[in-house]
């Protein structure tokens, strides 16, 4: 069986990106379950969104699938987190 090192490196890139992306899932679940968002900073969220957006631009510009596919997932999850922050802050 022939193993292309580029495919292995891409797999590592995808795996790392997916793991980093899903790191937000436990936080989102905890917020959904408890409805407590006091410890989540708007400043952190906005900085995170800016950083992820810049990272996404870079990945798309250079057509780096292992970068921009997980980054899109991460951007979606941080937006869900921001929506929860807004919703649950206004409800309390």
Phi and psi in radians as a Rosetta constraint file:
Dihedral C 1 N 2 CA 2 C 2 CIRCULARHARMONIC -1.548 0.35
Dihedral N 2 CA 2 C 2 N 3 CIRCULARHARMONIC 2.281 0.35
Dihedral C 2 N 3 CA 3 C 3 CIRCULARHARMONIC -1.987 0.35
Dihedral N 3 CA 3 C 3 N 4 CIRCULARHARMONIC 1.949 0.35
Dihedral C 3 N 4 CA 4 C 4 CIRCULARHARMONIC -1.400 0.35
Dihedral N 4 CA 4 C 4 N 5 CIRCULARHARMONIC 2.097 0.35
Dihedral C 4 N 5 CA 5 C 5 CIRCULARHARMONIC -1.107 0.35
Dihedral N 5 CA 5 C 5 N 6 CIRCULARHARMONIC -0.493 0.35
Dihedral C 5 N 6 CA 6 C 6 CIRCULARHARMONIC -1.131 0.35
Dihedral N 6 CA 6 C 6 N 7 CIRCULARHARMONIC -0.683 0.35
Dihedral C 6 N 7 CA 7 C 7 CIRCULARHARMONIC -1.164 0.35
Dihedral N 7 CA 7 C 7 N 8 CIRCULARHARMONIC -0.659 0.35
Dihedral C 7 N 8 CA 8 C 8 CIRCULARHARMONIC -1.132 0.35
Dihedral N 8 CA 8 C 8 N 9 CIRCULARHARMONIC -0.793 0.35
Dihedral C 8 N 9 CA 9 C 9 CIRCULARHARMONIC -1.117 0.35
Dihedral N 9 CA 9 C 9 N 10 CIRCULARHARMONIC -0.734 0.35
Dihedral C 9 N 10 CA 10 C 10 CIRCULARHARMONIC -1.070 0.35
Dihedral N 10 CA 10 C 10 N 11 CIRCULARHARMONIC -0.722 0.35
Dihedral C 10 N 11 CA 11 C 11 CIRCULARHARMONIC -1.084 0.35
Dihedral N 11 CA 11 C 11 N 12 CIRCULARHARMONIC -0.713 0.35
Dihedral C 11 N 12 CA 12 C 12 CIRCULARHARMONIC -1.108 0.35
Dihedral N 12 CA 12 C 12 N 13 CIRCULARHARMONIC -0.752 0.35
Dihedral C 12 N 13 CA 13 C 13 CIRCULARHARMONIC -1.076 0.35
Dihedral N 13 CA 13 C 13 N 14 CIRCULARHARMONIC -0.815 0.35
Dihedral C 13 N 14 CA 14 C 14 CIRCULARHARMONIC -1.074 0.35
Dihedral N 14 CA 14 C 14 N 15 CIRCULARHARMONIC -0.773 0.35
Dihedral C 14 N 15 CA 15 C 15 CIRCULARHARMONIC -1.077 0.35
Dihedral N 15 CA 15 C 15 N 16 CIRCULARHARMONIC -0.827 0.35
Dihedral C 15 N 16 CA 16 C 16 CIRCULARHARMONIC -1.072 0.35
Dihedral N 16 CA 16 C 16 N 17 CIRCULARHARMONIC -0.762 0.35
Dihedral C 16 N 17 CA 17 C 17 CIRCULARHARMONIC -1.112 0.35
Dihedral N 17 CA 17 C 17 N 18 CIRCULARHARMONIC -0.723 0.35
Dihedral C 17 N 18 CA 18 C 18 CIRCULARHARMONIC -1.159 0.35
Dihedral N 18 CA 18 C 18 N 19 CIRCULARHARMONIC -0.758 0.35
Dihedral C 18 N 19 CA 19 C 19 CIRCULARHARMONIC -1.047 0.35
Dihedral N 19 CA 19 C 19 N 20 CIRCULARHARMONIC -0.796 0.35
Dihedral C 19 N 20 CA 20 C 20 CIRCULARHARMONIC -1.119 0.35
Dihedral N 20 CA 20 C 20 N 21 CIRCULARHARMONIC -0.672 0.35
Dihedral C 20 N 21 CA 21 C 21 CIRCULARHARMONIC -1.122 0.35
Dihedral N 21 CA 21 C 21 N 22 CIRCULARHARMONIC -0.790 0.35
Dihedral C 21 N 22 CA 22 C 22 CIRCULARHARMONIC -1.359 0.35
Dihedral N 22 CA 22 C 22 N 23 CIRCULARHARMONIC -0.064 0.35
Dihedral C 22 N 23 CA 23 C 23 CIRCULARHARMONIC -1.073 0.35
Dihedral N 23 CA 23 C 23 N 24 CIRCULARHARMONIC -0.422 0.35
Dihedral C 23 N 24 CA 24 C 24 CIRCULARHARMONIC -1.374 0.35
Dihedral N 24 CA 24 C 24 N 25 CIRCULARHARMONIC -0.328 0.35
Dihedral C 24 N 25 CA 25 C 25 CIRCULARHARMONIC -1.056 0.35
Dihedral N 25 CA 25 C 25 N 26 CIRCULARHARMONIC -0.830 0.35
Dihedral C 25 N 26 CA 26 C 26 CIRCULARHARMONIC -1.057 0.35
Dihedral N 26 CA 26 C 26 N 27 CIRCULARHARMONIC -0.635 0.35
Dihedral C 26 N 27 CA 27 C 27 CIRCULARHARMONIC -1.161 0.35
Dihedral N 27 CA 27 C 27 N 28 CIRCULARHARMONIC -0.770 0.35
Dihedral C 27 N 28 CA 28 C 28 CIRCULARHARMONIC -1.082 0.35
Dihedral N 28 CA 28 C 28 N 29 CIRCULARHARMONIC -0.770 0.35
Dihedral C 28 N 29 CA 29 C 29 CIRCULARHARMONIC -1.072 0.35
Dihedral N 29 CA 29 C 29 N 30 CIRCULARHARMONIC -0.773 0.35
Dihedral C 29 N 30 CA 30 C 30 CIRCULARHARMONIC -1.089 0.35
Dihedral N 30 CA 30 C 30 N 31 CIRCULARHARMONIC -0.735 0.35
Dihedral C 30 N 31 CA 31 C 31 CIRCULARHARMONIC -1.151 0.35
Dihedral N 31 CA 31 C 31 N 32 CIRCULARHARMONIC -0.763 0.35
Dihedral C 31 N 32 CA 32 C 32 CIRCULARHARMONIC -1.048 0.35
Dihedral N 32 CA 32 C 32 N 33 CIRCULARHARMONIC -0.717 0.35
Dihedral C 32 N 33 CA 33 C 33 CIRCULARHARMONIC -1.247 0.35
Dihedral N 33 CA 33 C 33 N 34 CIRCULARHARMONIC -0.767 0.35
Dihedral C 33 N 34 CA 34 C 34 CIRCULARHARMONIC -1.700 0.35
Dihedral N 34 CA 34 C 34 N 35 CIRCULARHARMONIC -0.358 0.35
Dihedral C 34 N 35 CA 35 C 35 CIRCULARHARMONIC 1.098 0.35
Dihedral N 35 CA 35 C 35 N 36 CIRCULARHARMONIC 0.377 0.35
Dihedral C 35 N 36 CA 36 C 36 CIRCULARHARMONIC -1.854 0.35
Dihedral N 36 CA 36 C 36 N 37 CIRCULARHARMONIC 2.092 0.35
Dihedral C 36 N 37 CA 37 C 37 CIRCULARHARMONIC -2.226 0.35
Dihedral N 37 CA 37 C 37 N 38 CIRCULARHARMONIC 0.190 0.35
Dihedral C 37 N 38 CA 38 C 38 CIRCULARHARMONIC -1.043 0.35
Dihedral N 38 CA 38 C 38 N 39 CIRCULARHARMONIC -0.573 0.35
Dihedral C 38 N 39 CA 39 C 39 CIRCULARHARMONIC -1.512 0.35
Dihedral N 39 CA 39 C 39 N 40 CIRCULARHARMONIC 0.014 0.35
Dihedral C 39 N 40 CA 40 C 40 CIRCULARHARMONIC -1.692 0.35
Dihedral N 40 CA 40 C 40 N 41 CIRCULARHARMONIC 2.131 0.35
Dihedral C 40 N 41 CA 41 C 41 CIRCULARHARMONIC -1.538 0.35
Dihedral N 41 CA 41 C 41 N 42 CIRCULARHARMONIC 2.342 0.35
Dihedral C 41 N 42 CA 42 C 42 CIRCULARHARMONIC -1.091 0.35
Dihedral N 42 CA 42 C 42 N 43 CIRCULARHARMONIC -0.688 0.35
Dihedral C 42 N 43 CA 43 C 43 CIRCULARHARMONIC -1.047 0.35
Dihedral N 43 CA 43 C 43 N 44 CIRCULARHARMONIC -0.809 0.35
Dihedral C 43 N 44 CA 44 C 44 CIRCULARHARMONIC -1.033 0.35
Dihedral N 44 CA 44 C 44 N 45 CIRCULARHARMONIC -0.778 0.35
Dihedral C 44 N 45 CA 45 C 45 CIRCULARHARMONIC -1.102 0.35
Dihedral N 45 CA 45 C 45 N 46 CIRCULARHARMONIC -0.780 0.35
Dihedral C 45 N 46 CA 46 C 46 CIRCULARHARMONIC -1.159 0.35
Dihedral N 46 CA 46 C 46 N 47 CIRCULARHARMONIC -0.701 0.35
Dihedral C 46 N 47 CA 47 C 47 CIRCULARHARMONIC -1.124 0.35
Dihedral N 47 CA 47 C 47 N 48 CIRCULARHARMONIC -0.695 0.35
Dihedral C 47 N 48 CA 48 C 48 CIRCULARHARMONIC -1.097 0.35
Dihedral N 48 CA 48 C 48 N 49 CIRCULARHARMONIC -0.786 0.35
Dihedral C 48 N 49 CA 49 C 49 CIRCULARHARMONIC -1.107 0.35
Dihedral N 49 CA 49 C 49 N 50 CIRCULARHARMONIC -0.730 0.35
Dihedral C 49 N 50 CA 50 C 50 CIRCULARHARMONIC -1.101 0.35
Dihedral N 50 CA 50 C 50 N 51 CIRCULARHARMONIC -0.823 0.35
Dihedral C 50 N 51 CA 51 C 51 CIRCULARHARMONIC -1.069 0.35
Dihedral N 51 CA 51 C 51 N 52 CIRCULARHARMONIC -0.775 0.35
Dihedral C 51 N 52 CA 52 C 52 CIRCULARHARMONIC -1.143 0.35
Dihedral N 52 CA 52 C 52 N 53 CIRCULARHARMONIC -0.685 0.35
Dihedral C 52 N 53 CA 53 C 53 CIRCULARHARMONIC -1.115 0.35
Dihedral N 53 CA 53 C 53 N 54 CIRCULARHARMONIC -0.740 0.35
Dihedral C 53 N 54 CA 54 C 54 CIRCULARHARMONIC -1.135 0.35
Dihedral N 54 CA 54 C 54 N 55 CIRCULARHARMONIC -0.714 0.35
Dihedral C 54 N 55 CA 55 C 55 CIRCULARHARMONIC -1.098 0.35
Dihedral N 55 CA 55 C 55 N 56 CIRCULARHARMONIC -0.706 0.35
Dihedral C 55 N 56 CA 56 C 56 CIRCULARHARMONIC -1.114 0.35
Dihedral N 56 CA 56 C 56 N 57 CIRCULARHARMONIC -0.770 0.35
Dihedral C 56 N 57 CA 57 C 57 CIRCULARHARMONIC -1.014 0.35
Dihedral N 57 CA 57 C 57 N 58 CIRCULARHARMONIC -0.797 0.35
Dihedral C 57 N 58 CA 58 C 58 CIRCULARHARMONIC -1.037 0.35
Dihedral N 58 CA 58 C 58 N 59 CIRCULARHARMONIC -0.830 0.35
Dihedral C 58 N 59 CA 59 C 59 CIRCULARHARMONIC -1.110 0.35
Dihedral N 59 CA 59 C 59 N 60 CIRCULARHARMONIC -0.704 0.35
Dihedral C 59 N 60 CA 60 C 60 CIRCULARHARMONIC -1.232 0.35
Dihedral N 60 CA 60 C 60 N 61 CIRCULARHARMONIC -0.731 0.35
Dihedral C 60 N 61 CA 61 C 61 CIRCULARHARMONIC -1.006 0.35
Dihedral N 61 CA 61 C 61 N 62 CIRCULARHARMONIC -0.772 0.35
Dihedral C 61 N 62 CA 62 C 62 CIRCULARHARMONIC -1.644 0.35
Dihedral N 62 CA 62 C 62 N 63 CIRCULARHARMONIC 0.126 0.35
Dihedral C 62 N 63 CA 63 C 63 CIRCULARHARMONIC 0.925 0.35
Dihedral N 63 CA 63 C 63 N 64 CIRCULARHARMONIC 0.867 0.35
Dihedral C 63 N 64 CA 64 C 64 CIRCULARHARMONIC -1.720 0.35
Dihedral N 64 CA 64 C 64 N 65 CIRCULARHARMONIC 1.507 0.35
Dihedral C 64 N 65 CA 65 C 65 CIRCULARHARMONIC -0.922 0.35
Dihedral N 65 CA 65 C 65 N 66 CIRCULARHARMONIC -0.748 0.35
Dihedral C 65 N 66 CA 66 C 66 CIRCULARHARMONIC -1.139 0.35
Dihedral N 66 CA 66 C 66 N 67 CIRCULARHARMONIC -0.265 0.35
Dihedral C 66 N 67 CA 67 C 67 CIRCULARHARMONIC -1.614 0.35
Dihedral N 67 CA 67 C 67 N 68 CIRCULARHARMONIC -0.919 0.35
Dihedral C 67 N 68 CA 68 C 68 CIRCULARHARMONIC -1.444 0.35
Dihedral N 68 CA 68 C 68 N 69 CIRCULARHARMONIC -0.406 0.35
Dihedral C 68 N 69 CA 69 C 69 CIRCULARHARMONIC -1.181 0.35
Dihedral N 69 CA 69 C 69 N 70 CIRCULARHARMONIC -0.904 0.35
Dihedral C 69 N 70 CA 70 C 70 CIRCULARHARMONIC -1.118 0.35
Dihedral N 70 CA 70 C 70 N 71 CIRCULARHARMONIC -0.538 0.35
Dihedral C 70 N 71 CA 71 C 71 CIRCULARHARMONIC -1.164 0.35
Dihedral N 71 CA 71 C 71 N 72 CIRCULARHARMONIC -0.630 0.35
Dihedral C 71 N 72 CA 72 C 72 CIRCULARHARMONIC -1.097 0.35
Dihedral N 72 CA 72 C 72 N 73 CIRCULARHARMONIC -0.752 0.35
Dihedral C 72 N 73 CA 73 C 73 CIRCULARHARMONIC -1.068 0.35
Dihedral N 73 CA 73 C 73 N 74 CIRCULARHARMONIC -0.799 0.35
Dihedral C 73 N 74 CA 74 C 74 CIRCULARHARMONIC -1.113 0.35
Dihedral N 74 CA 74 C 74 N 75 CIRCULARHARMONIC -0.702 0.35
Dihedral C 74 N 75 CA 75 C 75 CIRCULARHARMONIC -1.095 0.35
Dihedral N 75 CA 75 C 75 N 76 CIRCULARHARMONIC -0.744 0.35
Dihedral C 75 N 76 CA 76 C 76 CIRCULARHARMONIC -1.073 0.35
Dihedral N 76 CA 76 C 76 N 77 CIRCULARHARMONIC -0.743 0.35
Dihedral C 76 N 77 CA 77 C 77 CIRCULARHARMONIC -1.185 0.35
Dihedral N 77 CA 77 C 77 N 78 CIRCULARHARMONIC -0.680 0.35
Dihedral C 77 N 78 CA 78 C 78 CIRCULARHARMONIC -1.221 0.35
Dihedral N 78 CA 78 C 78 N 79 CIRCULARHARMONIC -0.533 0.35
Dihedral C 78 N 79 CA 79 C 79 CIRCULARHARMONIC -1.196 0.35
Dihedral N 79 CA 79 C 79 N 80 CIRCULARHARMONIC -0.676 0.35
Dihedral C 79 N 80 CA 80 C 80 CIRCULARHARMONIC -1.060 0.35
Dihedral N 80 CA 80 C 80 N 81 CIRCULARHARMONIC -0.751 0.35
Dihedral C 80 N 81 CA 81 C 81 CIRCULARHARMONIC -1.074 0.35
Dihedral N 81 CA 81 C 81 N 82 CIRCULARHARMONIC -0.735 0.35
Dihedral C 81 N 82 CA 82 C 82 CIRCULARHARMONIC -1.115 0.35
Dihedral N 82 CA 82 C 82 N 83 CIRCULARHARMONIC -0.747 0.35
Dihedral C 82 N 83 CA 83 C 83 CIRCULARHARMONIC -1.066 0.35
Dihedral N 83 CA 83 C 83 N 84 CIRCULARHARMONIC -0.761 0.35
Dihedral C 83 N 84 CA 84 C 84 CIRCULARHARMONIC -1.069 0.35
Dihedral N 84 CA 84 C 84 N 85 CIRCULARHARMONIC -0.740 0.35
Dihedral C 84 N 85 CA 85 C 85 CIRCULARHARMONIC -1.024 0.35
Dihedral N 85 CA 85 C 85 N 86 CIRCULARHARMONIC -0.822 0.35
Dihedral C 85 N 86 CA 86 C 86 CIRCULARHARMONIC -1.144 0.35
Dihedral N 86 CA 86 C 86 N 87 CIRCULARHARMONIC -0.827 0.35
Dihedral C 86 N 87 CA 87 C 87 CIRCULARHARMONIC -1.054 0.35
Dihedral N 87 CA 87 C 87 N 88 CIRCULARHARMONIC -0.876 0.35
Dihedral C 87 N 88 CA 88 C 88 CIRCULARHARMONIC -1.398 0.35
Dihedral N 88 CA 88 C 88 N 89 CIRCULARHARMONIC -0.360 0.35
Dihedral C 88 N 89 CA 89 C 89 CIRCULARHARMONIC -1.259 0.35
Dihedral N 89 CA 89 C 89 N 90 CIRCULARHARMONIC -0.732 0.35
Dihedral C 89 N 90 CA 90 C 90 CIRCULARHARMONIC -1.222 0.35
Dihedral N 90 CA 90 C 90 N 91 CIRCULARHARMONIC -0.484 0.35
Dihedral C 90 N 91 CA 91 C 91 CIRCULARHARMONIC -1.363 0.35
Dihedral N 91 CA 91 C 91 N 92 CIRCULARHARMONIC -0.364 0.35
